Structure formats: C-alpha cells, structure tokens
Amino acid sequence: MAYDLLIKNGTVVDGTGAARVRADIAIAGDRIAEIGKIDEGANRVIDASDLIVAPGFIDPHTHYDAQICWDPLISCTSWHGITSVVMGNCGVGVAPCKPESREIAAWDLTNVEAIPYESLSKGITWDWETFPQFLEAAQ
C-alpha cells in the first residue's frame, strides 16, 4: 500500500508521557496509518531527521475573539504547531454583543488587548448578536 504521506526519521513525541522514539509515520487520507520503521512508499515523503514530530498543541488561553473575524485560520498560531484554541476565557470578547454595545466592546478590546480600534472596526463584521451566532459566523 502506498501511503499519501510518509514522515521519515523523525523523533516522535506523542504527548502521552512516553519516551520519545525515532520513527516513521505513515498517513493515509486524514489518518495516521502506521508508526514505526516503514519501508513502503508514499505520494509525498518528508525527511524529519533532527526534527520533533508531535501532535498539534492546544492553546487554552488566547485572545483571538476578534482576530478570528479577519484571520479565520489564526495563521500565526498554526505556524507554531497550535491546532486548537480556546477563546472567550477572559471575559473580554465580541460575543454575545448587542448592536448598541459594539462600539464599547471594540474600545474595550483596544484598551485591554491593545488591538488598534481601526483594525477592529474594519475587521469585525458584527454578523451576530448571540454567542451561537458568533460561532456560526466564525466557521
């Protein structure tokens, strides 16, 4: 079986607390198909010699409530291996927010998070009022 992706010679740190191990990782579709010494081919091969291979990290404390409106992939975070984030945990955010409170919320983010008001006013569409509506808009 030819895999879609083969990551060769990486140092695997799996996040379970187990010792790191040098291994290959085969990917088929969107799933890890095999970990170990893999001799089969793949459509794409990445040489991970001298690199750590690990699952994506979860950032449990972020301030992306506004940024997700203009950067839905939260690009700078994924560049550093973060694959999941938690937002809205500081009590400062953009949802829920009634139309008459939007300017106050934007100025609050400017003062607390140091996000320029101009960026917020151009980047937030305010296509929501409730938190479920915000989640729908963010998808």
C-alpha positions in Angstrom: 0.0 0.0 0.0 1.4 3.4 -1.0 0.6 6.0 1.7 -0.4 9.6 1.0 2.3 11.0 3.2 5.4 9.4 4.9 7.3 11.3 7.6 10.7 9.6 7.8 13.3 9.5 10.6 11.6 11.9 13.0 11.8 11.9 16.8 8.2 11.2 17.8 6.9 12.8 21.0 3.3 11.6 21.3 2.1 13.7 24.2 1.3 10.7 26.4 4.4 11.0 28.6 6.1 8.0 26.9 9.7 8.3 26.0 10.5 9.9 22.7 11.3 7.4 19.9 12.8 7.7 16.4 10.2 6.5 13.9 8.5 7.0 10.6 4.8 8.0 10.4 2.6 7.0 7.5 -0.6 8.9 6.7 -3.4 7.5 4.7 -6.1 10.1 3.9 -6.5 12.1 7.1 -5.5 9.3 9.5 -2.2 8.0 10.9 -2.0 4.6 9.4 1.3 3.3 10.9 4.1 4.3 13.2 7.5 2.5 13.2 10.1 1.6 10.6 8.2 1.9 7.3 9.8 0.8 4.1 6.7 1.3 1.8 6.5 4.3 -0.4 4.2 7.3 -0.3 2.9 10.0 -2.6 4.9 12.6 -0.6 7.9 12.0 1.7 9.1 14.4 4.4 12.6 13.9 5.9 12.2 14.7 9.6 15.8 13.9 10.6 16.8 16.0 13.5 13.2 17.2 14.0 10.5 16.6 16.5 7.2 15.1 15.2 4.3 15.7 17.7 0.5 16.1 17.6 -0.9 19.6 17.4 -0.9 21.6 20.6 -3.9 23.1 22.3 -3.6 26.7 23.5 -6.1 27.0 26.3 -5.7 30.8 26.8 -5.9 33.0 23.7 -7.2 36.5 22.8 -8.4 35.6 19.2 -12.1 36.5 19.7 -11.7 39.5 17.3 -8.8 38.3 15.1 -10.7 35.2 14.0 -13.0 37.6 12.2 -10.3 38.7 9.7 -7.9 35.7 10.0 -10.2 32.6 10.3 -7.2 30.3 10.3 -5.5 32.3 13.0 -2.4 31.9 10.9 0.3 32.9 13.3 -0.8 30.2 15.8 -0.8 27.3 13.4 2.7 28.3 12.3 3.8 27.3 15.8 2.1 23.9 15.9 -1.2 25.0 17.6 -4.1 23.2 16.1 -6.9 24.1 18.7 -7.5 27.2 20.7 -9.8 28.2 23.5 -11.3 31.7 23.2 -13.5 33.9 25.4 -12.0 32.8 28.6 -11.0 36.2 29.9 -14.5 37.8 29.8 -13.3 40.2 27.0 -14.7 39.3 23.6 -17.0 40.2 20.8 -19.9 37.8 21.6 -22.5 38.0 22.8 -22.9 41.6 21.9 -26.0 43.7 21.2 -25.7 46.2 18.4 -25.8 49.2 20.8 -22.8 47.7 22.7 -20.5 47.0 19.7 -18.5 50.3 19.9 -18.0 49.8 23.6 -16.8 46.2 23.0 -14.4 47.4 20.3 -12.9 50.1 22.6 -12.7 47.6 25.4 -10.6 45.3 23.2 -8.5 48.3 22.1 -7.8 49.2 25.8 -7.3 45.7 27.2 -5.8 43.8 24.3 -4.0 46.7 22.5 -5.7 45.9 19.2 -6.0 49.2 17.2 -9.6 50.4 17.0 -9.3 50.8 13.3 -8.4 47.2 12.8 -11.4 46.1 14.9 -13.8 48.4 13.1 -12.7 47.2 9.7 -12.2 43.5 10.6 -15.3 42.7 12.7 -18.4 42.3 10.6 -20.8 42.0 13.6 -22.9 39.4 11.7 -24.1 38.1 15.1 -25.6 39.1 18.4 -25.6 35.9 20.4 -22.7 33.6 21.1 -24.1 30.7 18.9 -24.5 33.2 16.0 -20.8 34.2 16.5 -19.7 30.6 16.4 -21.7 30.1 13.2 -20.2 33.2 11.7 -16.7 32.1 12.7 -17.0 28.7 10.8 
